[in-house]
Amino acid sequence: MQEKAGQQTVQRQDVLSVKLMKPQNRGRNTLIGAAVGAGAGAGIGAAGVHGGFFTRGEGAAVGAVLGLVIGTAIGAANPSHTTIYRAKAH
């Protein structure tokens, strides 16, 4: 294992899993988060309008934009990592 202080050795029985920390699929995760956020936001926005200042369509549009922004941020913050090794359960 490589750290800032130099190379470290860890005993195999002390290792539960090893993951490759190279961020993979960040773009895919960002797009998925954006799509899910926009869809959920549109649904919530449309359902939350009950004959007030906004029409149902406007509420859906505002909700979609807010959901898109939030979903994009969440998707970008959750990169995928490849598991190289996982210890067997005892």
GUPA-898923 format. One record per residue (C-alpha): x, z, y; residue in three letters; residue number from 1. Coordinates in steps of 0.5 Angstrom, whole numbers, plus 500, padded with zeros to 3 digits. Layout:
! residues N
<r px="X" pz="Z" py="Y" residu="Ala" num="NUM"/>
...
END
This chain:
! residues 90
<r px="500" pz="500" py="500" residu="Met" num="1"/>
<r px="503" pz="498" py="507" residu="Gln" num="2"/>
<r px="502" pz="503" py="513" residu="Glu" num="3"/>
<r px="505" pz="503" py="520" residu="Lys" num="4"/>
<r px="509" pz="509" py="517" residu="Ala" num="5"/>
<r px="512" pz="504" py="512" residu="Gly" num="6"/>
<r px="510" pz="503" py="505" residu="Gln" num="7"/>
<r px="506" pz="508" py="501" residu="Gln" num="8"/>
<r px="505" pz="509" py="493" residu="Thr" num="9"/>
<r px="499" pz="512" py="490" residu="Val" num="10"/>
<r px="498" pz="513" py="483" residu="Gln" num="11"/>
<r px="493" pz="509" py="479" residu="Arg" num="12"/>
<r px="488" pz="515" py="477" residu="Gln" num="13"/>
<r px="488" pz="517" py="485" residu="Asp" num="14"/>
<r px="485" pz="510" py="486" residu="Val" num="15"/>
<r px="477" pz="509" py="486" residu="Leu" num="16"/>
<r px="477" pz="501" py="489" residu="Ser" num="17"/>
<r px="482" pz="496" py="492" residu="Val" num="18"/>
<r px="479" pz="492" py="498" residu="Lys" num="19"/>
<r px="482" pz="486" py="501" residu="Leu" num="20"/>
<r px="481" pz="488" py="508" residu="Met" num="21"/>
<r px="481" pz="481" py="511" residu="Lys" num="22"/>
<r px="475" pz="479" py="514" residu="Pro" num="23"/>
<r px="471" pz="474" py="511" residu="Gln" num="24"/>
<r px="464" pz="471" py="512" residu="Asn" num="25"/>
<r px="464" pz="474" py="519" residu="Arg" num="26"/>
<r px="461" pz="468" py="522" residu="Gly" num="27"/>
<r px="456" pz="467" py="516" residu="Arg" num="28"/>
<r px="454" pz="475" py="517" residu="Asn" num="29"/>
<r px="453" pz="474" py="525" residu="Thr" num="30"/>
<r px="448" pz="468" py="523" residu="Leu" num="31"/>
<r px="444" pz="472" py="518" residu="Ile" num="32"/>
<r px="444" pz="478" py="523" residu="Gly" num="33"/>
<r px="442" pz="474" py="529" residu="Ala" num="34"/>
<r px="436" pz="470" py="524" residu="Ala" num="35"/>
<r px="434" pz="477" py="521" residu="Val" num="36"/>
<r px="434" pz="480" py="528" residu="Gly" num="37"/>
<r px="430" pz="474" py="532" residu="Ala" num="38"/>
<r px="425" pz="474" py="526" residu="Gly" num="39"/>
<r px="424" pz="482" py="526" residu="Ala" num="40"/>
<r px="424" pz="482" py="534" residu="Gly" num="41"/>
<r px="419" pz="476" py="534" residu="Ala" num="42"/>
<r px="414" pz="480" py="529" residu="Gly" num="43"/>
<r px="415" pz="486" py="533" residu="Ile" num="44"/>
<r px="414" pz="483" py="540" residu="Gly" num="45"/>
<r px="408" pz="479" py="538" residu="Ala" num="46"/>
<r px="404" pz="485" py="534" residu="Ala" num="47"/>
<r px="406" pz="490" py="540" residu="Gly" num="48"/>
<r px="402" pz="486" py="545" residu="Val" num="49"/>
<r px="395" pz="488" py="546" residu="His" num="50"/>
<r px="392" pz="484" py="552" residu="Gly" num="51"/>
<r px="396" pz="487" py="557" residu="Gly" num="52"/>
<r px="402" pz="484" py="562" residu="Phe" num="53"/>
<r px="404" pz="479" py="556" residu="Phe" num="54"/>
<r px="401" pz="474" py="552" residu="Thr" num="55"/>
<r px="402" pz="475" py="544" residu="Arg" num="56"/>
<r px="407" pz="469" py="545" residu="Gly" num="57"/>
<r px="411" pz="471" py="550" residu="Glu" num="58"/>
<r px="411" pz="478" py="547" residu="Gly" num="59"/>
<r px="414" pz="474" py="541" residu="Ala" num="60"/>
<r px="419" pz="471" py="545" residu="Ala" num="61"/>
<r px="422" pz="477" py="549" residu="Val" num="62"/>
<r px="422" pz="481" py="542" residu="Gly" num="63"/>
<r px="426" pz="475" py="539" residu="Ala" num="64"/>
<r px="431" pz="475" py="544" residu="Val" num="65"/>
<r px="432" pz="482" py="544" residu="Leu" num="66"/>
<r px="432" pz="482" py="536" residu="Gly" num="67"/>
<r px="437" pz="476" py="536" residu="Leu" num="68"/>
<r px="442" pz="480" py="541" residu="Val" num="69"/>
<r px="442" pz="486" py="537" residu="Ile" num="70"/>
<r px="442" pz="482" py="530" residu="Gly" num="71"/>
<r px="448" pz="478" py="532" residu="Thr" num="72"/>
<r px="452" pz="485" py="534" residu="Ala" num="73"/>
<r px="450" pz="488" py="527" residu="Ile" num="74"/>
<r px="452" pz="482" py="523" residu="Gly" num="75"/>
<r px="458" pz="481" py="527" residu="Ala" num="76"/>
<r px="460" pz="488" py="526" residu="Ala" num="77"/>
<r px="459" pz="488" py="518" residu="Asn" num="78"/>
<r px="465" pz="483" py="516" residu="Pro" num="79"/>
<r px="465" pz="482" py="508" residu="Ser" num="80"/>
<r px="471" pz="485" py="504" residu="His" num="81"/>
<r px="473" pz="482" py="497" residu="Thr" num="82"/>
<r px="474" pz="488" py="492" residu="Thr" num="83"/>
<r px="480" pz="487" py="488" residu="Ile" num="84"/>
<r px="480" pz="493" py="483" residu="Tyr" num="85"/>
<r px="474" pz="498" py="482" residu="Arg" num="86"/>
<r px="476" pz="504" py="477" residu="Ala" num="87"/>
<r px="471" pz="505" py="471" residu="Lys" num="88"/>
<r px="466" pz="511" py="471" residu="Ala" num="89"/>
<r px="468" pz="516" py="467" residu="His" num="90"/>
END
